[in-house]
Amino acid sequence: MPLPKDMLLSLGILLITVGVVMVLCAGGSHLSAPLFGVGTFVSLGGMGLLVSGLCLAMKNLQVAVPGHFLLHPRTGTRFSPQQALAIQRRLDRIRREMSEDSVSRNPEPEPSLPSTPPPWTMEPPPSYDTVMKSQEHSQQL
């Protein structure tokens, strides 16, 4: 039978206190090494009980803090079978309507290209000789 969290916290604090007193009493003489070891062992056991009691207290804290999102599981993420069926039917109907719209509409034809190109409206480029002469002239200046 697991101990309640209050009992674990109290017993943990008591064992830590007893262990620290034993370690302090053993610290005066170097002949009481077993007392030092037992004190250390008892205080570490008390620390373990204290930590487990705190973990239980934090686990049960979710009820005490109703609005905190980290301490509660997410709600509203599951649908009842009736809701799931209704949602699925609605999505299927929307998909059918979308596919019928895309099939029933005739795509607009792309404009065809004219058979002859438009008339040339730009002046012809300068000849090679003209370009070379203008470059030589600009380099000499």
N, CA, C and O atoms as a MOPAC input file, in Angstrom:
PM7 MOZYME 1SCF
protein

 N      0.83900 1    -1.17700 1     0.00000 1
 C      0.00000 1     0.00000 1     0.00000 1
 C      0.88300 1     1.23800 1     0.00000 1
 O      1.69400 1     1.41500 1     0.90900 1
 N      0.74000 1     2.09100 1    -0.99400 1
 C      1.59100 1     3.27800 1    -1.05300 1
 C      1.21800 1     4.28400 1     0.04000 1
 O      0.05700 1     4.43900 1     0.41800 1
 N      2.25700 1     4.95300 1     0.52000 1
 C      2.04400 1     5.95500 1     1.55700 1
 C      1.49200 1     7.23300 1     0.94400 1
 O      1.86100 1     7.57900 1    -0.17800 1
 N      0.62000 1     7.94300 1     1.65100 1
 C      0.14400 1     9.22000 1     1.12400 1
 C      1.28800 1    10.22500 1     1.02800 1
 O      2.31700 1    10.09600 1     1.69000 1
 N      1.07200 1    11.22000 1     0.18800 1
 C      2.15800 1    12.16800 1    -0.08400 1
 C      2.56900 1    12.94200 1     1.16200 1
 O      3.74800 1    13.26300 1     1.31700 1
 N      1.63000 1    13.25200 1     2.05500 1
 C      1.98800 1    13.98300 1     3.28300 1
 C      2.89600 1    13.14700 1     4.17200 1
 O      3.83700 1    13.65800 1     4.77800 1
 N      2.59600 1    11.83500 1     4.24200 1
 C      3.41800 1    10.92800 1     5.05600 1
 C      4.81500 1    10.80600 1     4.44600 1
 O      5.80600 1    10.78600 1     5.17500 1
 N      4.90100 1    10.72500 1     3.13200 1
 C      6.21400 1    10.63700 1     2.48200 1
 C      7.03200 1    11.90300 1     2.71900 1
 O      8.23000 1    11.82100 1     2.99000 1
 N      6.40600 1    13.06000 1     2.62100 1
 C      7.12200 1    14.31200 1     2.85600 1
 C      7.61600 1    14.40300 1     4.29200 1
 O      8.75900 1    14.78900 1     4.53400 1
 N      6.75600 1    14.04800 1     5.25200 1
 C      7.14600 1    14.12900 1     6.66600 1
 C      8.25800 1    13.13700 1     6.98700 1
 O      9.23400 1    13.48500 1     7.65100 1
 N      8.11000 1    11.91100 1     6.51900 1
 C      9.12800 1    10.88400 1     6.78000 1
 C     10.44800 1    11.24800 1     6.09800 1
 O     11.51700 1    11.01500 1     6.66000 1
 N     10.38200 1    11.81700 1     4.89400 1
 C     11.59700 1    12.23900 1     4.20300 1
 C     12.33200 1    13.32600 1     4.96400 1
 O     13.55400 1    13.26200 1     5.10000 1
 N     11.61000 1    14.33000 1     5.46500 1
 C     12.24600 1    15.40800 1     6.23700 1
 C     12.82600 1    14.85800 1     7.52900 1
 O     13.92100 1    15.24500 1     7.93700 1
 N     12.09400 1    13.95400 1     8.17600 1
 C     12.59000 1    13.36000 1     9.43000 1
 C     13.87000 1    12.56200 1     9.19200 1
 O     14.82500 1    12.68600 1     9.95900 1
 N     13.90000 1    11.74100 1     8.13500 1
 C     15.09600 1    10.93600 1     7.86300 1
 C     16.28200 1    11.81400 1     7.45700 1
 O     17.42000 1    11.51400 1     7.81800 1
 N     16.03600 1    12.86900 1     6.72900 1
 C     17.13000 1    13.78300 1     6.37400 1
 C     17.70500 1    14.41400 1     7.63300 1
 O     18.92200 1    14.51900 1     7.78300 1
 N     16.82800 1    14.83100 1     8.53500 1
 C     17.29100 1    15.45600 1     9.78300 1
 C     18.08900 1    14.46200 1    10.62100 1
 O     19.15600 1    14.80500 1    11.13000 1
 N     17.59200 1    13.23800 1    10.77400 1
 C     18.30700 1    12.21800 1    11.55700 1
 C     19.65100 1    11.90100 1    10.91800 1
 O     20.65600 1    11.76600 1    11.61600 1
 N     19.67300 1    11.78100 1     9.60200 1
 C     20.92400 1    11.47900 1     8.91700 1
 C     21.94600 1    12.58500 1     9.07100 1
 O     23.12900 1    12.30600 1     9.26700 1
 N     21.51400 1    13.84300 1     8.98700 1
 C     22.44200 1    14.96300 1     9.14100 1
 C     22.97900 1    15.01300 1    10.56900 1
 O     24.16400 1    15.28000 1    10.77100 1
 N     22.11900 1    14.75900 1    11.57000 1
 C     22.58000 1    14.74800 1    12.96700 1
 C     23.60200 1    13.63600 1    13.16900 1
 O     24.60100 1    13.83200 1    13.86100 1
 N     23.36200 1    12.45700 1    12.56500 1
 C     24.31700 1    11.33900 1    12.70400 1
 C     25.65600 1    11.68900 1    12.04900 1
 O     26.71300 1    11.36800 1    12.59000 1
 N     25.61200 1    12.34200 1    10.89200 1
 C     26.84900 1    12.71500 1    10.20600 1
 C     27.59900 1    13.75700 1    11.02000 1
 O     28.82500 1    13.69900 1    11.11500 1
 N     26.88700 1    14.70400 1    11.60500 1
 C     27.55100 1    15.73200 1    12.41300 1
 C     28.15100 1    15.14700 1    13.68600 1
 O     29.22300 1    15.57200 1    14.11500 1
 N     27.46800 1    14.17100 1    14.29700 1
 C     28.02400 1    13.52300 1    15.49000 1
 C     29.25100 1    12.69000 1    15.14100 1
 O     30.19900 1    12.61900 1    15.92200 1
 N     29.23400 1    12.06400 1    13.97400 1
 C     30.35800 1    11.22900 1    13.56700 1
 C     31.52300 1    12.07700 1    13.10100 1
 O     32.64900 1    11.58300 1    13.04000 1
 N     31.29300 1    13.31700 1    12.77500 1
 C     32.36100 1    14.16400 1    12.26600 1
 C     33.38900 1    14.52400 1    13.32600 1
 O     34.51400 1    14.88600 1    12.98400 1
 N     33.03700 1    14.43600 1    14.60300 1
 C     33.95900 1    14.80100 1    15.68700 1
 C     35.10900 1    13.83200 1    15.83100 1
 O     36.22500 1    14.26200 1    16.12200 1
 N     34.88800 1    12.53300 1    15.63900 1
 C     35.97400 1    11.56500 1    15.80600 1
 C     36.09400 1    10.70600 1    14.56000 1
 O     35.10400 1    10.39100 1    13.89900 1
 N     37.31400 1    10.34000 1    14.25900 1
 C     37.55600 1     9.52800 1    13.06500 1
 C     37.31700 1     8.03800 1    13.32800 1
 O     37.41300 1     7.23600 1    12.39900 1
 N     37.01100 1     7.65400 1    14.56000 1
 C     36.74000 1     6.25200 1    14.88000 1
 C     35.30000 1     5.84900 1    14.56100 1
 O     34.99500 1     4.65800 1    14.49900 1
 N     34.41900 1     6.81800 1    14.36000 1
 C     33.01000 1     6.48200 1    14.12900 1
 C     32.66200 1     6.56200 1    12.63900 1
 O     31.67500 1     7.19400 1    12.26100 1
 N     33.45800 1     5.93200 1    11.81700 1
 C     33.20800 1     5.90500 1    10.37300 1
 C     31.91600 1     5.15900 1    10.03500 1
 O     31.20400 1     5.58300 1     9.12600 1
 N     31.57700 1     4.04300 1    10.74200 1
 C     30.29700 1     3.38900 1    10.43000 1
 C     29.10000 1     4.30200 1    10.71500 1
 O     28.10500 1     4.25900 1     9.99300 1
 N     29.19000 1     5.12300 1    11.75900 1
 C     28.10600 1     6.05100 1    12.06200 1
 C     27.96000 1     7.08400 1    10.94600 1
 O     26.84200 1     7.46000 1    10.59200 1
 N     29.07300 1     7.54100 1    10.39500 1
 C     29.05700 1     8.48500 1     9.28600 1
 C     28.39000 1     7.84900 1     8.05500 1
 O     27.58000 1     8.48900 1     7.38500 1
 N     28.73300 1     6.59500 1     7.76600 1
 C     28.14700 1     5.89000 1     6.61300 1
 C     26.64600 1     5.68000 1     6.79100 1
 O     25.87000 1     5.87500 1     5.85500 1
 N     26.24100 1     5.27900 1     8.00500 1
 C     24.81500 1     5.06200 1     8.25600 1
 C     24.06200 1     6.38400 1     8.16700 1
 O     22.95600 1     6.42600 1     7.62700 1
 N     24.64400 1     7.46900 1     8.68900 1
 C     24.01000 1     8.78500 1     8.61900 1
 C     23.83500 1     9.24000 1     7.17500 1
 O     22.79900 1     9.78900 1     6.80000 1
 N     24.86400 1     9.00100 1     6.37800 1
 C     24.77700 1     9.37300 1     4.96100 1
 C     23.70200 1     8.55400 1     4.25600 1
 O     22.92700 1     9.09000 1     3.46400 1
 N     23.65600 1     7.25600 1     4.54300 1
 C     22.66300 1     6.37700 1     3.93900 1
 C     21.24700 1     6.78800 1     4.33500 1
 O     20.35200 1     6.82200 1     3.49100 1
 N     21.04100 1     7.10200 1     5.62000 1
 C     19.71300 1     7.50100 1     6.10500 1
 C     19.29000 1     8.82700 1     5.47600 1
 O     18.13200 1     8.98600 1     5.08900 1
 N     20.21400 1     9.77200 1     5.37000 1
 C     19.83800 1    11.06700 1     4.79200 1
 C     19.54900 1    10.94400 1     3.28900 1
 O     18.66600 1    11.63100 1     2.77500 1
 N     20.28500 1    10.07500 1     2.58300 1
 C     19.98300 1     9.86000 1     1.16300 1
 C     18.62700 1     9.17800 1     0.97600 1
 O     17.89600 1     9.48900 1     0.03600 1
 N     18.29600 1     8.24500 1     1.87600 1
 C     16.97000 1     7.62500 1     1.83200 1
 C     15.87300 1     8.64700 1     2.09000 1
 O     14.83300 1     8.63900 1     1.43300 1
 N     16.12200 1     9.53500 1     3.06700 1
 C     15.15400 1    10.60000 1     3.33800 1
 C     14.98900 1    11.52100 1     2.14000 1
 O     13.88400 1    11.97700 1     1.84600 1
 N     16.09200 1    11.79400 1     1.44900 1
 C     16.02700 1    12.63600 1     0.25700 1
 C     15.18600 1    11.94800 1    -0.83100 1
 O     14.40300 1    12.60600 1    -1.51600 1
 N     15.34600 1    10.64200 1    -0.98700 1
 C     14.54300 1     9.90800 1    -1.96400 1
 C     13.06800 1     9.94600 1    -1.62600 1
 O     12.22800 1    10.14400 1    -2.50500 1
 N     12.74400 1     9.75400 1    -0.33100 1
 C     11.34100 1     9.82700 1     0.07400 1
 C     10.77500 1    11.23200 1    -0.13900 1
 O      9.62700 1    11.38700 1    -0.55600 1
 N     11.57700 1    12.24400 1     0.14700 1
 C     11.12700 1    13.62400 1    -0.03200 1
 C     10.84800 1    13.91800 1    -1.51000 1
 O      9.83900 1    14.53500 1    -1.85000 1
 N     11.74500 1    13.47200 1    -2.37000 1
 C     11.55200 1    13.69900 1    -3.81300 1
 C     10.32000 1    12.94800 1    -4.31200 1
 O      9.53900 1    13.50400 1    -5.08400 1
 N     10.13000 1    11.70600 1    -3.89200 1
 C      8.94600 1    10.95800 1    -4.35000 1
 C      7.66500 1    11.59400 1    -3.81400 1
 O      6.65500 1    11.62400 1    -4.51600 1
 N      7.69000 1    12.10100 1    -2.58200 1
 C      6.52200 1    12.80200 1    -2.04200 1
 C      6.22300 1    14.07300 1    -2.82000 1
 O      5.06200 1    14.39200 1    -3.07600 1
 N      7.27600 1    14.80200 1    -3.19700 1
 C      7.06500 1    16.01400 1    -4.00800 1
 C      6.52000 1    15.67000 1    -5.39300 1
 O      5.68600 1    16.39400 1    -5.93800 1
 N      6.99700 1    14.56300 1    -5.95500 1
 C      6.48200 1    14.15000 1    -7.26600 1
 C      4.99900 1    13.80200 1    -7.17800 1
 O      4.22500 1    14.17200 1    -8.06000 1
 N      4.60000 1    13.09900 1    -6.12800 1
 C      3.18500 1    12.78600 1    -5.95000 1
 C      2.36700 1    14.05000 1    -5.73900 1
 O      1.25500 1    14.16700 1    -6.25600 1
 N      2.90700 1    14.99000 1    -4.98800 1
 C      2.19300 1    16.23900 1    -4.74500 1
 C      2.02600 1    17.01500 1    -6.05000 1
 O      0.96600 1    17.59500 1    -6.28700 1
 N      3.05200 1    17.03600 1    -6.89800 1
 C      2.94800 1    17.74800 1    -8.17400 1
 C      1.99200 1    17.02500 1    -9.13100 1
 O      1.31100 1    17.66200 1    -9.93400 1
 N      1.94600 1    15.68200 1    -9.03800 1
 C      1.04800 1    14.91600 1    -9.89600 1
 C     -0.40700 1    15.22900 1    -9.55100 1
 O     -1.24900 1    15.33100 1   -10.44300 1
 N     -0.69700 1    15.37800 1    -8.28400 1
 C     -2.06600 1    15.67200 1    -7.85900 1
 C     -2.36600 1    17.15600 1    -7.86100 1
 O     -3.48200 1    17.55300 1    -7.52500 1
 N     -1.41000 1    17.98500 1    -8.22800 1
 C     -1.59900 1    19.43000 1    -8.21900 1
 C     -2.48400 1    19.89800 1    -9.36300 1
 O     -3.02000 1    21.00500 1    -9.30500 1
 N     -2.65700 1    19.06100 1   -10.43000 1
 C     -3.44300 1    19.50200 1   -11.57100 1
 C     -4.85900 1    19.88300 1   -11.19300 1
 O     -5.43500 1    20.78700 1   -11.79900 1
 N     -5.43000 1    19.21700 1   -10.20800 1
 C     -6.79300 1    19.52700 1    -9.79500 1
 C     -6.82300 1    20.86800 1    -9.07700 1
 O     -7.80500 1    21.60300 1    -9.17400 1
 N     -5.75000 1    21.19200 1    -8.35400 1
 C     -5.71900 1    22.42000 1    -7.58400 1
 C     -5.52000 1    23.65700 1    -8.45800 1
 O     -5.90500 1    24.75800 1    -8.06500 1
 N     -4.92100 1    23.48700 1    -9.64400 1
 C     -4.68500 1    24.62400 1   -10.52900 1
 C     -5.51100 1    24.38800 1   -11.79100 1
 O     -5.00700 1    23.79500 1   -12.74500 1
 N     -6.76700 1    24.83700 1   -11.82300 1
 C     -7.64000 1    24.44000 1   -12.92600 1
 C     -7.29900 1    25.04800 1   -14.27300 1
 O     -7.61400 1    24.44000 1   -15.29600 1
 N     -6.66400 1    26.23000 1   -14.32800 1
 C     -6.49200 1    26.87300 1   -15.60600 1
 C     -5.14100 1    26.68200 1   -16.24700 1
 O     -4.91900 1    27.20600 1   -17.33800 1
 N     -4.23500 1    25.96600 1   -15.63500 1
 C     -2.88100 1    25.87000 1   -16.15600 1
 C     -2.80900 1    24.82700 1   -17.25300 1
 O     -3.16300 1    23.66900 1   -17.03200 1
 N     -2.34800 1    25.22700 1   -18.44600 1
 C     -2.38300 1    24.32400 1   -19.59300 1
 C     -1.32300 1    23.23700 1   -19.53000 1
 O     -1.49200 1    22.20100 1   -20.17300 1
 N     -0.24000 1    23.42100 1   -18.78900 1
 C      0.80000 1    22.39100 1   -18.73800 1
 C      0.39300 1    21.21500 1   -17.85300 1
 O      0.91500 1    20.11200 1   -18.01100 1
 N     -0.53200 1    21.44200 1   -16.92700 1
 C     -0.88900 1    20.39100 1   -15.98200 1
 C     -2.12100 1    19.60500 1   -16.40200 1
 O     -2.51400 1    18.67400 1   -15.69900 1
 N     -2.73800 1    19.94500 1   -17.51800 1
 C     -3.95100 1    19.26200 1   -17.95400 1
 C     -3.74500 1    18.66500 1   -19.33800 1
 O     -3.04500 1    19.24500 1   -20.16800 1
 N     -4.34400 1    17.52100 1   -19.58900 1
 C     -4.29300 1    16.99900 1   -20.95500 1
 C     -5.13600 1    17.87100 1   -21.86700 1
 O     -6.05400 1    18.55500 1   -21.41500 1
 N     -4.81800 1    17.84300 1   -23.15100 1
 C     -5.57700 1    18.64800 1   -24.10600 1
 C     -7.00200 1    18.12200 1   -24.19900 1
 O     -7.23000 1    16.91300 1   -24.24700 1
 N     -7.94200 1    19.03300 1   -24.22300 1
 C     -9.34200 1    18.62200 1   -24.33200 1
 C     -9.88500 1    19.07300 1   -25.67800 1
 O     -9.34300 1    19.97500 1   -26.31600 1
 N    -10.95400 1    18.43500 1   -26.09100 1
 C    -11.59000 1    18.81900 1   -27.33900 1
 C    -10.89500 1    18.31000 1   -28.57800 1
 O    -11.17700 1    18.79300 1   -29.67500 1
 N     -9.99500 1    17.35100 1   -28.44600 1
 C     -9.27800 1    16.86800 1   -29.61900 1
 C     -9.91600 1    15.61100 1   -30.20000 1
 O     -9.52500 1    15.16600 1   -31.27900 1
 N    -10.88600 1    15.03600 1   -29.50600 1
 C    -11.52300 1    13.82000 1   -30.00800 1
 C    -13.00100 1    14.09100 1   -30.25900 1
 O    -13.64600 1    14.85100 1   -29.53700 1
 N    -13.51700 1    13.45000 1   -31.29800 1
 C    -14.91500 1    13.60800 1   -31.64300 1
 C    -15.66300 1    12.33200 1   -31.28900 1
 O    -15.08900 1    11.24300 1   -31.28100 1
 N    -16.93000 1    12.47500 1   -31.00000 1
 C    -17.77100 1    11.29600 1   -30.80100 1
 C    -17.94500 1    10.62300 1   -32.16500 1
 O    -17.71200 1    11.25300 1   -33.19700 1
 N    -18.35200 1     9.35200 1   -32.18000 1
 C    -18.52800 1     8.67600 1   -33.48300 1
 C    -19.53100 1     9.38300 1   -34.39000 1
 O    -19.34600 1     9.42100 1   -35.60600 1
 N    -20.58800 1     9.94100 1   -33.80800 1
 C    -21.57800 1    10.64200 1   -34.62300 1
 C    -20.97300 1    11.91400 1   -35.23100 1
 O    -21.20100 1    12.22600 1   -36.39900 1
 N    -20.21000 1    12.63000 1   -34.42800 1
 C    -19.57400 1    13.84800 1   -34.93700 1
 C    -18.56200 1    13.51700 1   -36.03200 1
 O    -18.49900 1    14.20200 1   -37.05300 1
 N    -17.76900 1    12.46000 1   -35.81400 1
 C    -16.77000 1    12.07900 1   -36.81400 1
 C    -17.44000 1    11.69600 1   -38.13300 1
 O    -16.94700 1    12.04700 1   -39.20500 1
 N    -18.57700 1    10.96700 1   -38.05500 1
 C    -19.29200 1    10.57800 1   -39.26200 1
 C    -19.86700 1    11.79600 1   -39.98000 1
 O    -19.80300 1    11.88600 1   -41.20700 1
 N    -20.42900 1    12.73400 1   -39.21600 1
 C    -20.99100 1    13.94300 1   -39.82800 1
 C    -19.90500 1    14.77600 1   -40.49900 1
 O    -20.10700 1    15.30100 1   -41.59300 1
 N    -18.75400 1    14.89700 1   -39.84400 1
 C    -17.64100 1    15.67100 1   -40.41600 1
 C    -17.13900 1    15.00100 1   -41.69100 1
 O    -16.86000 1    15.67700 1   -42.68100 1
 N    -17.02200 1    13.66200 1   -41.66900 1
 C    -16.53800 1    12.94600 1   -42.84100 1
 C    -17.49900 1    13.10200 1   -44.01300 1
 O    -17.06700 1    13.29700 1   -45.14900 1
 N    -18.80900 1    13.01600 1   -43.74100 1
 C    -19.79300 1    13.19600 1   -44.81700 1
 C    -19.70800 1    14.60100 1   -45.40500 1
 O    -19.77800 1    14.77700 1   -46.62100 1
 N    -19.55700 1    15.59900 1   -44.53500 1
 C    -19.46700 1    16.98500 1   -45.02100 1
 C    -18.22100 1    17.17700 1   -45.88200 1
 O    -18.28200 1    17.81500 1   -46.93200 1
 N    -17.09900 1    16.62700 1   -45.43800 1
 C    -15.86600 1    16.74600 1   -46.23100 1
 C    -16.00400 1    16.03400 1   -47.57300 1
 O    -15.53400 1    16.53300 1   -48.59500 1
 N    -16.64800 1    14.86900 1   -47.57100 1
 C    -16.85700 1    14.15700 1   -48.83900 1
 C    -17.72900 1    14.96500 1   -49.78200 1
 O    -17.44900 1    15.03100 1   -50.97900 1
 N    -18.80500 1    15.59400 1   -49.25000 1
 C    -19.67900 1    16.40600 1   -50.07800 1
 C    -18.92800 1    17.60400 1   -50.66300 1
 O    -19.10700 1    17.94800 1   -51.83200 1
 N    -18.09000 1    18.23200 1   -49.84200 1
 C    -17.31700 1    19.37400 1   -50.33600 1
 C    -16.34800 1    18.93500 1   -51.42100 1
 O    -16.18400 1    19.63400 1   -52.42100 1
 N    -15.70200 1    17.78600 1   -51.24000 1
 C    -14.78100 1    17.27900 1   -52.26300 1
 C    -15.50700 1    16.98600 1   -53.57300 1
 O    -15.00700 1    17.30500 1   -54.65100 1
 N    -16.71600 1    16.36400 1   -53.47100 1
 C    -17.48600 1    16.07700 1   -54.67600 1
 C    -17.86700 1    17.35900 1   -55.40700 1
 O    -17.76900 1    17.43500 1   -56.63200 1
 N    -18.30500 1    18.36900 1   -54.64900 1
 C    -18.68000 1    19.62800 1   -55.27600 1
 C    -17.47800 1    20.28500 1   -55.94900 1
 O    -17.60000 1    20.84100 1   -57.04100 1
 N    -16.33900 1    20.22000 1   -55.30800 1
 C    -15.14300 1    20.82000 1   -55.90100 1
 C    -14.75500 1    20.08800 1   -57.18700 1
 O    -14.37800 1    20.72500 1   -58.17100 1
 N    -14.84300 1    18.76600 1   -57.18700 1
 C    -14.45400 1    18.02600 1   -58.39700 1
 C    -15.47900 1    18.24600 1   -59.51200 1
 O    -15.10200 1    18.31000 1   -60.68200 1
 N    -16.77000 1    18.36300 1   -59.17300 1
 C    -17.78100 1    18.63200 1   -60.20200 1
 C    -17.59100 1    20.02200 1   -60.78900 1
 O    -17.77300 1    20.21300 1   -61.99100 1
 N    -17.22400 1    21.00200 1   -59.95600 1
 C    -16.98500 1    22.35100 1   -60.46100 1
 C    -15.82800 1    22.36700 1   -61.44300 1
 O    -15.89100 1    23.04100 1   -62.47200 1
 N    -14.78000 1    21.63300 1   -61.13300 1
 C    -13.61400 1    21.66300 1   -62.01400 1
 C    -13.89500 1    20.92400 1   -63.32200 1
 O    -13.32800 1    21.27500 1   -64.35700 1
 N    -14.75900 1    19.90800 1   -63.29500 1
 C    -15.06600 1    19.15500 1   -64.50800 1
 C    -16.09200 1    19.89900 1   -65.35700 1
 O    -15.96800 1    19.93500 1   -66.58100 1
 N    -17.10300 1    20.49200 1   -64.72600 1
 C    -18.17600 1    21.11300 1   -65.49600 1
 C    -17.74100 1    22.40600 1   -66.16600 1
 O    -18.27800 1    22.75800 1   -67.21600 1
 N    -16.81400 1    23.10100 1   -65.61000 1
 C    -16.36000 1    24.35200 1   -66.22400 1
 C    -15.50800 1    24.05200 1   -67.44400 1
 O    -14.63400 1    23.18500 1   -67.40900 1
 N    -15.76400 1    24.76100 1   -68.50100 1
 C    -14.91200 1    24.62100 1   -69.68200 1
 C    -13.72600 1    25.55400 1   -69.51600 1
 O    -13.90100 1    26.74600 1   -69.26700 1
 N    -12.55200 1    25.03300 1   -69.64900 1
 C    -11.39500 1    25.92000 1   -69.51400 1
 C    -11.36500 1    26.90300 1   -70.68700 1
 O    -11.69500 1    26.55100 1   -71.81900 1
 N    -10.96700 1    28.12200 1   -70.39500 1
 C    -10.90100 1    29.13400 1   -71.44800 1
 C     -9.77000 1    28.77900 1   -72.40800 1
 O     -8.66100 1    28.45600 1   -71.98300 1
 N    -10.06000 1    28.84200 1   -73.69900 1
 C     -8.99400 1    28.49300 1   -74.65000 1
 C     -7.89600 1    29.55200 1   -74.62100 1
 O     -8.14800 1    30.74400 1   -74.44900 1
 N     -6.69200 1    29.07800 1   -74.79300 1
 C     -5.55900 1    30.00100 1   -74.83100 1
 C     -5.59000 1    30.76400 1   -76.14800 1
 O     -5.92500 1    30.18900 1   -77.18400 1
 N     -5.25200 1    32.03200 1   -76.12900 1
 C     -5.24600 1    32.78600 1   -77.39400 1
 C     -4.19300 1    32.20800 1   -78.33600 1
 O     -3.05300 1    31.95600 1   -77.94700 1
 N     -4.60400 1    32.01000 1   -79.57000 1
 C     -3.66300 1    31.42500 1   -80.53200 1
 C     -2.71500 1    32.50700 1   -81.05000 1
 O     -3.04800 1    33.69200 1   -81.08800 1
 N     -1.56400 1    32.07200 1   -81.43200 1
 C     -0.55800 1    33.00000 1   -81.95200 1
 C     -0.91600 1    33.38300 1   -83.39100 1
 O     -1.42900 1    32.55800 1   -84.14700 1
 N     -0.65000 1    34.61000 1   -83.75700 1
 C     -0.94300 1    34.99100 1   -85.15400 1
 C     -0.05000 1    34.20900 1   -86.11700 1
 O      1.06900 1    33.82500 1   -85.77700 1
 N     -0.56500 1    33.98400 1   -87.31800 1
 C      0.18600 1    33.19300 1   -88.29100 1
 C      1.40600 1    33.94500 1   -88.82300 1
 O      2.40900 1    33.32000 1   -89.16500 1
 N      1.34000 1    35.23600 1   -88.89500 1
 C      2.50200 1    36.02000 1   -89.35500 1
 C      2.99000 1    36.89200 1   -88.20900 1
 O      2.18200 1    37.38600 1   -87.42200 1
 N      4.27300 1    37.08300 1   -88.10600 1
 C      4.78000 1    37.92300 1   -87.02200 1
 C      4.38500 1    39.38000 1   -87.23800 1
 O      4.12600 1    39.78900 1   -88.37000 1
 N      4.33800 1    40.14600 1   -86.19300 1
 C      3.98900 1    41.55800 1   -86.35200 1
 C      5.08200 1    42.27900 1   -87.12600 1
 O      6.22200 1    41.81600 1   -87.16200 1
 N      4.75700 1    43.38200 1   -87.73200 1
 C      5.78900 1    44.10700 1   -88.49300 1
 C      6.87000 1    44.64500 1   -87.56200 1
 O      6.61000 1    44.98100 1   -86.40600 1
 N      8.08400 1    44.71800 1   -88.09100 1
 C      9.24600 1    45.18700 1   -87.32000 1
 C      9.15900 1    46.70000 1   -87.20100 1
 O      9.10100 1    47.40500 1   -88.20900 1
 N      9.15000 1    47.19700 1   -85.97500 1
 C      9.00800 1    48.63600 1   -85.77800 1
 C     10.28500 1    49.28800 1   -85.28100 1
 O     10.36400 1    50.51300 1   -85.18700 1
 N     11.27900 1    48.48000 1   -84.96400 1
 C     12.52600 1    49.05900 1   -84.47300 1
 C     13.47800 1    49.30600 1   -85.63200 1
 O     13.39600 1    48.67500 1   -86.68600 1
 N     14.37200 1    50.23600 1   -85.40000 1
 C     15.37400 1    50.49300 1   -86.44800 1
 C     16.41900 1    49.39400 1   -86.38400 1
 O     16.63800 1    48.81700 1   -85.31900 1
 N     17.06700 1    49.09100 1   -87.49900 1
 C     18.05600 1    48.00900 1   -87.49800 1
 C     19.27000 1    48.39700 1   -86.65600 1
 O     19.57000 1    49.58100 1   -86.50200 1
 N     19.96400 1    47.40100 1   -86.11400 1
 C     21.15400 1    47.70300 1   -85.30200 1
 C     22.25800 1    48.28400 1   -86.17600 1
 O     22.27000 1    48.07000 1   -87.38900 1
 N     23.17900 1    49.01300 1   -85.57000 1
 C     24.27900 1    49.57800 1   -86.36900 1
 C     25.19300 1    48.47500 1   -86.88300 1
 O     25.25700 1    47.38900 1   -86.30700 1
 N     25.87100 1    48.75300 1   -87.93100 1
 C     26.76200 1    47.74800 1   -88.51900 1
 C     28.01000 1    47.58200 1   -87.64900 1
 O     28.30900 1    48.40800 1   -86.78600 1
 N     28.71300 1    46.50400 1   -87.90400 1
 C     29.92000 1    46.20600 1   -87.15100 1
 C     30.95800 1    47.30800 1   -87.32700 1
 O     31.57900 1    47.73800 1   -86.35400 1
 N     31.14400 1    47.75600 1   -88.53000 1
 C     32.14800 1    48.80200 1   -88.80400 1
 C     31.81700 1    50.08000 1   -88.04000 1
 O     32.71700 1    50.73500 1   -87.51300 1
 N     30.56700 1    50.43200 1   -87.97600 1
 C     30.17300 1    51.65600 1   -87.26900 1
 C     30.47900 1    51.53400 1   -85.77500 1
 O     30.96800 1    52.48200 1   -85.16000 1
 N     30.19500 1    50.38500 1   -85.20400 1
 C     30.45600 1    50.17600 1   -83.77500 1
 C     31.94900 1    50.21400 1   -83.51100 1
 O     32.38800 1    50.83900 1   -82.54500 1
 N     32.74300 1    49.55200 1   -84.35600 1
 C     34.19400 1    49.52300 1   -84.14900 1
 C     34.79200 1    50.92300 1   -84.28900 1
 O     35.67100 1    51.29800 1   -83.51400 1
 N     34.32900 1    51.68600 1   -85.25800 1
 C     34.85000 1    53.04100 1   -85.43100 1
 C     34.49700 1    53.92400 1   -84.24300 1
 O     35.31100 1    54.74800 1   -83.82400 1
 N     33.29700 1    53.76500 1   -83.69500 1
 C     32.90500 1    54.58500 1   -82.54700 1
 C     33.71600 1    54.19600 1   -81.28800 1
 O     34.02400 1    55.04800 1   -80.45500 1
 N     34.05700 1    52.89400 1   -81.16500 1
 C     34.88200 1    52.47700 1   -80.02500 1
 C     36.30900 1    53.00100 1   -80.14600 1
 O     36.90300 1    53.43700 1   -79.16000 1
 N     36.85800 1    52.95400 1   -81.36700 1
 C     38.20800 1    53.47600 1   -81.57500 1
 C     38.22000 1    54.97300 1   -81.30100 1
 O     39.15400 1    55.48500 1   -80.68400 1
 N     37.21200 1    55.65800 1   -81.74500 1
 C     37.13000 1    57.08700 1   -81.55300 1
 C     37.03500 1    57.44100 1   -80.04800 1
 O     37.63200 1    58.42100 1   -79.60200 1
 N     36.27600 1    56.62900 1   -79.27100 1
 C     36.13000 1    56.91600 1   -77.83400 1
 C     37.40400 1    56.55900 1   -77.05600 1
 O     37.68300 1    57.17500 1   -76.02700 1
 N     38.18500 1    55.57000 1   -77.53300 1
 C     39.42900 1    55.22200 1   -76.87000 1
 C     40.51100 1    56.26100 1   -77.12500 1
 O     41.37100 1    56.47000 1   -76.27000 1
 N     40.48800 1    56.91100 1   -78.27100 1
 C     41.50100 1    57.92300 1   -78.60000 1
 C     41.29800 1    59.18000 1   -77.78100 1
 O     42.26700 1    59.89300 1   -77.52300 1
 N     40.11500 1    59.47300 1   -77.37200 1
 C     39.86000 1    60.69000 1   -76.61200 1
 C     40.32200 1    60.54100 1   -75.22500 1
 O     40.19100 1    61.47000 1   -74.42800 1

